[in-house]
């Protein structure tokens, strides 16, 4: 999954590099809009690739549930899923049963779906990247997810006596 994403990402970068080489080898003002469009268009293409090839397959079996009234919620949290960092673009709620992830509207338009992951599906990661800044790293079905420390406290409190190695 990650390898396919990396290959397609490399192809997108190669296309943009070819556009840059073409523009700078034969500069003309008429080519500038094409160069700008290719550069700006690369952002949503990369986001769509990431969401459809990484986010959706990982969270597909965890459909969104409505958080309970006593859920702790914070907006604009930063998460990494595998090699994709979704900085400050996830609204998160935690309740007794689930970690609720709700990507910003724009990310949902590009393919990221909301998900509610049961606490029982998450396990603490014990490798050297376990603590990233103020965040934590957990494992979900063999995938690495990094996020804010506050929303993973339940995973690490429950896993103090039993940890899972990578």
C-alpha positions as CSV (number, residue, x, y, z in Angstrom):
1,X,0.0,0.0,0.0
2,X,2.7,2.5,1.0
3,X,4.9,1.4,-1.9
4,X,2.2,2.0,-4.4
5,X,1.6,5.4,-3.0
6,X,5.3,6.2,-3.1
7,X,5.5,5.2,-6.7
8,X,2.6,7.3,-7.7
9,X,3.9,10.2,-5.7
10,X,7.2,9.9,-7.6
11,X,5.4,10.0,-10.9
12,X,3.6,13.2,-9.9
13,X,6.9,14.7,-8.9
14,X,8.5,13.6,-12.1
15,X,5.7,15.2,-14.1
16,X,6.2,18.5,-12.3
17,X,10.0,18.3,-12.7
18,X,9.5,17.7,-16.5
19,X,7.2,20.8,-16.5
20,X,9.9,22.9,-14.8
21,X,12.6,21.6,-17.2
22,X,10.4,22.4,-20.2
23,X,9.6,25.9,-18.9
24,X,13.2,26.8,-18.0
25,X,14.7,25.3,-21.2
26,X,12.4,27.4,-23.4
27,X,11.2,30.3,-21.2
28,X,8.2,32.3,-22.5
29,X,5.5,34.3,-20.6
30,X,2.8,32.1,-22.3
31,X,4.1,29.0,-20.5
32,X,3.9,30.5,-17.0
33,X,0.2,29.7,-16.4
34,X,0.8,26.1,-17.3
35,X,3.7,25.9,-14.8
36,X,1.6,27.5,-12.1
37,X,-1.3,25.2,-12.8
38,X,0.9,22.2,-12.6
39,X,2.5,23.3,-9.4
40,X,-0.7,24.2,-7.6
41,X,-2.6,21.2,-9.0
42,X,0.0,18.9,-7.5
43,X,-1.2,19.6,-4.0
44,X,-4.8,18.2,-4.4
45,X,-3.5,15.3,-6.6
46,X,-1.0,14.2,-3.8
47,X,-3.7,14.6,-1.2
48,X,-6.2,12.5,-3.2
49,X,-3.6,9.8,-3.7
50,X,-2.8,9.8,0.0
51,X,-6.4,9.6,1.1
52,X,-7.5,7.0,-1.4
53,X,-4.4,4.8,-1.1
54,X,-3.6,5.1,2.6
55,X,-6.3,6.7,4.8
56,X,-9.3,5.0,3.3
57,X,-7.9,1.4,3.3
58,X,-6.7,1.8,6.9
59,X,-9.9,3.3,8.3
60,X,-12.5,1.6,6.1
61,X,-13.6,-1.0,8.7
62,X,-14.1,1.8,11.3
63,X,-17.1,3.8,10.2
64,X,-17.8,7.1,11.9
65,X,-20.0,6.9,15.0
66,X,-21.5,9.9,16.8
67,X,-19.4,10.8,19.9
68,X,-21.1,10.7,23.2
69,X,-22.2,13.9,25.0
70,X,-19.3,13.5,27.5
71,X,-16.6,13.1,24.8
72,X,-13.5,15.2,24.9
73,X,-13.1,17.1,21.6
74,X,-10.4,19.2,20.1
75,X,-10.2,20.8,16.7
76,X,-7.3,21.1,14.3
77,X,-5.1,18.3,15.7
78,X,-2.1,17.0,13.8
79,X,-2.0,13.3,12.9
80,X,0.3,11.2,10.8
81,X,-0.9,8.0,9.2
82,X,2.0,6.0,7.9
83,X,4.2,8.4,5.9
84,X,1.4,11.0,5.4
85,X,1.3,13.9,7.9
86,X,-2.1,15.6,8.1
87,X,-0.9,18.5,10.2
88,X,-3.6,20.4,12.1
89,X,-6.4,19.1,9.9
90,X,-8.2,16.5,12.0
91,X,-11.0,17.2,14.5
92,X,-10.8,14.6,17.2
93,X,-13.2,13.4,19.9
94,X,-12.5,10.7,22.5
95,X,-15.2,8.9,24.5
96,X,-15.3,5.6,26.4
97,X,-15.5,3.4,23.3
98,X,-13.9,5.3,20.4
99,X,-11.2,7.6,19.0
100,X,-13.3,9.7,16.6
101,X,-11.3,11.2,13.7
102,X,-13.0,13.8,11.5
103,X,-10.9,15.3,8.8
104,X,-11.5,18.9,7.7
105,X,-14.1,19.4,5.0
106,X,-11.6,19.9,2.2
107,X,-9.8,16.7,3.0
108,X,-13.1,14.9,3.0
109,X,-13.8,16.3,-0.5
110,X,-10.5,14.9,-1.6
111,X,-11.2,11.4,-0.1
112,X,-10.4,11.3,3.6
113,X,-13.4,9.8,5.4
114,X,-14.3,10.2,9.1
115,X,-13.6,7.2,11.3
116,X,-14.3,6.0,14.8
117,X,-11.6,3.6,16.0
118,X,-12.4,1.4,19.0
119,X,-9.8,1.6,21.8
120,X,-9.5,-2.2,21.6
121,X,-8.1,-1.9,18.0
122,X,-5.3,0.4,19.1
123,X,-2.1,-0.8,20.7
124,X,0.9,1.2,21.9
125,X,3.9,1.3,19.6
126,X,7.1,0.5,21.5
127,X,9.7,1.4,18.9
128,X,12.1,4.4,19.2
129,X,9.6,6.8,17.6
130,X,7.0,6.2,20.3
131,X,7.2,9.8,21.5
132,X,7.2,12.4,18.8
133,X,7.4,15.9,20.3
134,X,4.3,16.1,22.4
135,X,2.6,13.2,20.6
136,X,2.4,9.4,20.7
137,X,2.5,6.6,18.2
138,X,0.1,3.7,18.2
139,X,-0.5,0.7,15.9
140,X,-3.7,0.0,14.2
141,X,-4.0,-3.2,12.2
142,X,-0.2,-3.1,11.5
143,X,-0.2,0.6,10.6
144,X,1.6,3.4,12.5
145,X,-0.5,6.3,13.6
146,X,1.0,9.3,15.3
147,X,-1.1,11.9,17.1
148,X,-1.4,14.2,20.1
149,X,-0.6,12.7,23.5
150,X,-3.9,13.6,25.0
151,X,-6.0,11.5,22.7
152,X,-3.9,8.3,23.1
153,X,-3.6,8.4,26.9
154,X,-6.2,5.6,27.2
155,X,-4.2,3.4,24.9
156,X,-1.0,3.8,26.9
157,X,-2.6,3.6,30.3
158,X,-4.3,0.3,29.3
159,X,-1.1,-1.0,27.6
160,X,1.4,-0.3,30.4
161,X,1.5,-3.9,31.5
162,X,1.2,-5.3,28.0
163,X,2.9,-3.8,25.0
164,X,3.2,-4.9,21.4
165,X,6.5,-4.8,19.6
166,X,6.7,-3.8,15.9
